[in-house]
Amino acid sequence: MSSTAILQVTPEQALIAELVPAGARVLDLGCGNGALLDYLQQVKGCSGYGVEIDDDKLLVCAGRGVNVLQLNLEDGLALFEDRSFDVVLQLQTLQHLRNTEKMLLETARVGRIGIVSFPNFAHWPNRWSVLRGRMPVTRTLPYEWYDTPNIRVGTHADFEVLARRNGLNILDSFGLQAGRAVRRWPNLLASVAVFSFEGGV
């Protein structure tokens, strides 16, 4: 186990990594610089691939020794067969996608377990900003309304409704706030929502 690998993941990533079984075959959608997949390989003995579109981030992944494919998630996951991975990670990507619902179903198809995270728009500071007539600008939502890459906003409670509507079985859910898990009132008290789920039978 490499100490540098441990230092390269955020506290939030480390909490999400706890949801991934040791030795799992993992697909990380929108893997960024590959830090989490590198951590899972070194610390939990996982294998798998990252998917990323940004050229610079692909180079960083390659430098880490992370297997990475350059794909646009808007095009779907037809490249992968059903249940070809134990875990599919889709962390901080859903809010950037036009085909959010389709990609959620693809995540459930390709993986035995899906794990997603996204900014929770119902976090109390965001509610307070909207009450004051302004869109929120926070550490989790750091952009102004006119230059944000986020094309979707959702809440912890919204995802529960979407999962039920699509026949997904939620295995675990919690919020993240300042590097810790929030299990009591996550819709109000957490800036990030996290869900682990499997496809319906």
Buried (B, 14 or more C-beta within 10 A) or exposed (E): EEEEBEEBBEEBBBBBBEBBBEEBBBBBBBBBBBBBBBBBBBBBEBBBBBBBEEEEBBEBBEEBEBBBBEBEBEEBBEEBEEEBBBBBBBBBBBBBBEEBEBBBBBBBBBBBBBBBBBBBBBBBBBBEBEEEEEBBBEEBBEEEEEEBEBEBBBBBBBBBEBBEEBEBEEEEBBBBBEEEBBEEEBBBBBBBBBBBBBBEE
